[in-house]
Every structure is written in C-alpha cells, then in structure tokens.
Amino acid sequence: MTNGPGAGIPAVSTAILAMSRHLEVRDVLKTIVASARELLDAEYAALGVPDDHGGFAQFVVDGVSAEQWKAIGPLPRQHGILAAMLHNATPERLADVREDPRFGGWPAAHPDMSDFLGLPVADGDEILGALFLANKRCPEDAPSRRDGCGFTEDDERLLGILAQHAAIALTNARLYERSRELTIAGERARLAHELHDAVAQKLFSLRLTAQAATALVDRDPVRAKDELHQVAALAAEAAEELRAAVVELRPAALDEDGLVATLRSQIQVLDRAHAARVSFAAHGVRALPSAQEEAVLRVAQEALHNALRHSGAESVEVTLSRDGQGALLRIADDGCGFDPGAVRRAGRHLGLVSMHDRAGGVGGKLTVESEPGKGTAVEMEVPGG
C-alpha cells in the first residue's frame, strides 16, 4: 500500500464513511481502529478511552486475536507514552517504542512491537482517547523498518485527519447513547404509570369485592361464593398485568443473547401471561447492528403491547425473517382492528409515532395495516449493516 497524499485521501474518505455508519460507541471504536490499521498498513492498532481513575474505560484492539488478547491480561494503565498522548494532547512517532525512555515493557503474551505512531482523539479541549498503531508493514522490496521503513510524516498527517473525524463520530455516538438512555427512562416512566393505573384499579376492585364477600358470608353464602370467585378473577388479572409489565421493564439481553433469542424469550413469557396465544417464528435472520436490533425489539414490544392490551385478540403471531442483508419484523393479530386515519384525526396514536420514529432512526420503514373487525398487522423493515 502506498501512503502518499494522492493514495491516502480516498482511503481516508472511505474510513470516514465507515465510521459514520455506526451509532453505538463500541461499534464506532472498533471501526476507527480497523480503519486506521488498514489506512496506514500497520500490523497492530488500538484505541483507548480513559476513565477517571488512571485506567481505560474502553480499550479496543485490531490485529490481535481473541486468544492473544485474553492471554495478555488486564487493560493497560495510563502511563508512559499513552499518558503523554492523553494528558498533553501530543502526537508520538517513534522509530522503536522499546528504546523510548518512557517505555515500561509489556506482558509476556503481548506481541512484539517496534515502530509506533500515536495521536490523541480530541473534541476541542476534551481528550476522548488515544489512537495508536505499531509495526508498519514494509513492501517486499523495501529496506527493513530499522533502516527507515517505519511510519512517515505523511502517515502522521493522514492519521491526524482520521483522528479529527473519529472525534466527531465518537461524540455523535455518545450523544446517541445518551438520548437512547433518556428514551428508555421515558419508557420506564410510561410503564410505571400504566402499571400504577391498571394494577391499582384492579387491587381497589379486589378490596371492595372481598369486603362485600365478607359482609355476605353469614346471611347469603351463595352470593358470598360468587363474590369470592370474582376476587379470584380480579387477582388473576392483576397478576397478568404485573407479569406483562415485568417483561417490558426487564433490560433486554440483546448483547448476550441476540435479537432472536431475546424476542423468543419475551414472547414466551407474554404467551403464558395473557389469555391470547402469542407465537414467534424466525427464518434465516442474520445479526444486525446493535442499534437496529434494539429498534426492532422496541417496535415489537410496542406492537405487542397494543395487540394484547387494546385489541381483544385471541391470537398474535410474530415473525422475524431475513430480508436481503436486513430483516423484516411482522406482528399480526386477529383483534378488533381500527381505522388508522380516524386514530390520526382524533389525535391518538397507539404508539404509532414512536414506532415510526424508531424505524426511521435506523434507516428502516414501518407500515401498519388495520381495519375495524379485521385485526392489525405491523411490519418493520430494517436494512443490514
């Protein structure tokens, strides 16, 4: 690979476009590191995001296998050359990192590194992290690294351009995650309000019915028995409301289990908690970027909430299938249905605005088909990563 200005700028453009496709901080960090390593043709690349305690909150590497990384051990501390980049915001270009007086060695399993290029990733005065590369690959006909085949001034300039855009991408990802946290907090507040309204009303009815039964036990045992049956029915309804709320409040295990397993688990709980039959099927679904998987999960939850609480459906079918490089989610019920136009005119939205926003936020599309007496079908298409 030739890293002169003519060849480097298109490569930087490609790297910047790759970074802009992601919204999750972890995905952005991985893309920055992989792009930097490819751009400058290095064996190793890493990016560390510092914490407030002398260590790193996140540390992403490229060029090191999972087995090697596990053998290396704990994350590095902010010392030596890394500390210089983080605290002084200064680039570091070294012919041999091992000969620098600040070099403090590395664990036995750490790969051997010589030439080194590092730059801070900064947003104004705030240093977001340290990006560095090691062991520039030499062309077959070039002299050895020690004879001048290490990182050049042009390499430093290109990495500087990449670092500036990396700061923008990382800042955007942080803002996105913060906005998502606020959205989740809002959803939890909504669920808490619904839980209070629904369950409190059931418990109030339960209390009145139990009092009525107590008053009737001696003078009218038959009516008292009827009232006690009503107590049992109200208690079962309250339990259903609680179980459904727990499903929605429980943090989604997307990172650990993936979208298909998470949806299947939540739908199994809903099937047990509600009188309606709730089924799930998945067909050839590929893993999606984390932002898209969360959007699909949240739309599924909102659509299921509508179907189970408002439609009177006896059956709700959820399918998730592969759609090119992306996925298609469909939630169909046999409930009472509604007139989407009338709902919009009345200023009600049944969560439709939220679902449309979630789909659009990840480049997807949401369609809702419904008609009074003929059930409802919600479909969400999302592109692949």
N, C-alpha and C positions, 0 to 999 in steps of 0.2 A: 504494500500500500504506500502511495506517495502522499506526503502530507504538506505539499506546497500550498500556497493560498488558492490556486485555481482548483485543485482537487479537494481541498478541505472545506470550503464554504458550502458546496452542495451536500457534503456529508454532515456538516453542522445543521443545515436546514432539515435534513432527514431526521437527525437526532431530536431536534426541537419539535418536529411534528409528532414523533413517537411519544415524547413527554406529554404533549398536550392532549393525548387521547385518554389519559387516566385521571381519576378524581381522588382515589384513595391514596393517602400518604405513602403507605408501604409500596403500592404499585408504582408511584412516581419515583420513589427512591431506587427501586430495582431498575426502572427504565433509565434513569440518569446514569447509574453505574454501568449498565450494559452498553449504553450509547457511548459513554466516554471511552470505555475499553476498546470498542470497535473503531471509534473515530481515530484514536491515536495508535491503534495496533499494538496494544500492550498485553502482556500475559495476565496481569492482575489489576483489578480496580476495586476501590472501596469508597464508601461514603458513611461518615459517622455524624449523627445528630447528637449534640451534647445534652446532658442533663445538668442539674444544678448542684451535683454532688461530686464533680470531678470524674465522672464516668460518661457513658453514652446511653442515651435513651433508646436509640436505634442505631444499628450498625449493619450495613448491607455490603456484601462482597460479590464479586463476579470473577470467575477463573479458578475458584477453589471448590472442590467437590464437597457434598454434604458430609461425607465421611471425614475428610480432612478438617473441615470446619469444626466438627464435633470433637475431633482429637486435639485441636488447638486449645480448646478450653474457654475460660471466661473472656468476656469482651475486654479490649484494652482500656487502659485509663487515659485520661487527658494529660499526657506528659511528653517530654521531648519535642520532636518535630510536630506532632499532632497538636500539642498545646500551643506551639508558636503560631501555627496557622489559625487556631481558634481564638487566641487572645490578642494577637497582633494584626490579624487580617492580612498576613503577608504570604505571597506565593513562595514555594520552595521547589527549586530544581537542582537535583544533586546527581553527580556522576556515579556515586556509590554511597548509598544511605548508610552502609555499615561503617564507613570511615568518618561520618559526621560525629563530632564530639557529643552531640545530644542523643545519639543512638544508644538505647539501653538493652539491646538484644531482643529476642523473641522466643516463644515456647519451642520445644523440640520438634513438634509436628508442623510448625509454621514453614511454608515454602521459602526457599532462599531467594532473596531479592537484592538487586544491586541499584541500577539507575532508578530515580524516583522523581515524580512530578506531582506536586500537590497545590491545591488552591482552596481558599475559603469560599463557601457559598453564602453570600450575604444579601440581605434585604435592607438597603440603607445602612444604618449603623449596627443593625442586628445581624450577628453571625449565626446562620441557620445550621451550618455543618462544615465539615472538611471533606473535600473530594480529592482522592489521590490515586495515582497509577504507579505501577512498577514493572520493570523489565520490558522495555520496548523491543518488539521483535525486529531483528535485523534482516534485510534482504539477503538472499543466499550469496550474492556476490559482494556483500558489504563487509567492511572490517568488523572486528569484534566490538562489543559495547565499550570495552575499556579503551579502545582506540578511537572512540568518538561516534559510536552508533547509538547513543542514548537519546533522550528527549531533547528537542531543539527549542529555540526561541519561538519558531512558528508553532510548534506543538503547544507551548505555553499560551500563545495568543489564542489559538483555537479553543483550548480548554477554558480560557477566560470567557470567551463568548458563550460557550456551553454553560459555564457556571452561572452567568448572569441570567440566562433563560431558565436554568434549573431553579434558581431562587424564586422566579415568578411562578413556575409550575408548583413548587413546594408550598409557597404561600397560598396559592389558589386551592390546593388540596387541603391545607389546614383549615381554610375558611369554609370549604365544602363540608368537611367533617364536623366543624363547629355548628354549621347550620343544620346538619343532619341530627346532631345531638339535641338542638333546640326543637326540631320537629318531633323527635322521639319523646322529648319531655312533654310537648304539647299533646301528643297522642296518649301518653300515660295519664295526663290530666283529664282528657276527654273520657278515657276508660274508667278512671276513678269516679268521675261524675255520673257516668252511666251506671256503674256498679252501685253507687250510693242510691240513685233513683230507683233502679229496678229491684235490688235486694231489700232496701229499706221498706219499700212499698209491700213486698211480699211478707217481710217479717211483721210489719204492722198488721196486715190482714191475718197472719198466723196467730198473732197475740189476741186479736179480737175474737177470732173463731174459737181459740182454746178457752177464752173466758166464757163464751156462750155455751160451749160444751160442758164446762164446769157447773154453770148455773142450771143446766138441764138434766144432769146426771140423775138426780133424785126424783124429779117429777115427770120427766119424759125421756126414759133411757133410749128409746128408738131414735128420737131426734138428736140426742146427745151422740149416739153412734154415728149418725150421718155427719154431724159437725166434726167428729174426730177423723172421719175419712177425708173431709175437706182439709183438716190440719195436715194429714199425711201428704195430700196432693200439693198443698202450698209449700211444704218443706222440700218436696222433691223438685219443684220449680225453682226455689231459691238455690238449691244445690246445683242445678243446671246452670243458672246464671253465674254462680261463683266459679264453677269449673271452666266455663267459656271465657270468663274474664282472666283467669289464671293463664290460660293458653295464650291470650293476646299480650299479657304483661310479661310473660317469661321471655328473657332475651333469646333471640333466635340463634341457634347453634350453627350458623352458616359457615363460619371459619373452620369449625371442627368437622361438621358432618356433610356440608354441601347442601345445595338447594333441594335436590330431590328427596334426600333423607329427612331434611328439616320439614318440608311440606308434608311428606307422608306421616311423620310423627304427629304433627299438629292436627292433621285431618283425622287420624285415628282417634285422638282424644275428643275432637268435636263429634265424631260419629257415636262415641259412647255417651257423650254428654247430652245430646239432643235426640228428640223423637225422630227427626228426619234421618234418612240414610245418607251418609256422606261418603263418597268413594273417591279414590285417587288412582290415576294411571300415568305412567311416564314412558315415553317412547324415544329412545336414542338421543337423550339430551346430553349436550356437551357442557363442560364447566364454562361459566360466563365470568366476566369481570365482576368483582365483588359489588360494585355499585349497582350493576344491573341485577344481580341475584337478589340484593336487598329490595330493590324496587319491585321485582316480581313477587317476592314474598309478601310485601306490604299490600300490594294490589290484591293478591289472593286473600289475605286476611280481611280487607275491607269488603270485598265482594261476598265472601262467606258470611261476614257479619250481617250484611244486608239480607242475604238469602235466608239465614237461619232465624233472624230476629223479626223480619218485616214481611216476608213473602208467604209464610204459611206453607212452604214447600214440603213435600213428602220425600223428595229425592234431590240431592245436589251432587253433580258429577264434576270433578276437577281433573283436567288433563293437562299435561305439560309435554310438549313434543318438540323435536328438533325442527328448525325452520332455516334451512341453509346453514350459515355459520352462527345463527342465533337461535331463538326459542319462541314458541307460541304457547301462551297460557290461556286456557278456556275454563270458565266456571259457568255451568248451566244448571238451572233449577226448573222445577215444574210448578212453581208457586203462582201467586195471583197476578204477577206481572204488573206493569204500569205504563203510562204514556210518557215517554221521555220529554216530549215537548211540553206537556202540561206541567210536569215537575219543574222544568226550567222556568216556565211562565209564573209559577207560584213561588218562585224564589227558593224552593227546596232543591237539594242536590244529592241526597243519599250517599254522600262521599264521592260523587262522580267527579267533582272538580279536583279533589285530592288525588284520585286515581289517574285522571288525565295529566295532572302536573307531574306525578311520579313517572309515568310512562314517557312523557316528553323530556323530562330531565335526564334520561339516559338514552335519548335518541330513538325511543320507541313510539308505538301508536296504540291507542286504546279505542275500542269500539264497543258499544252497548246496544244490544237488540232486545226489545221488550214490547209487549202488547198486553193490555188488560185481559186476564184469563188465560194467557198463553205462555207464562213463565218468562224468564230472563236469561240471556247469555251475555257474559262479559268476556271479551277477548283482548289480550295484550300481546303485541308483537315487539320483540327486542332484537336488535342486531347483535352479531357476535363481536368479540373483542379484536 
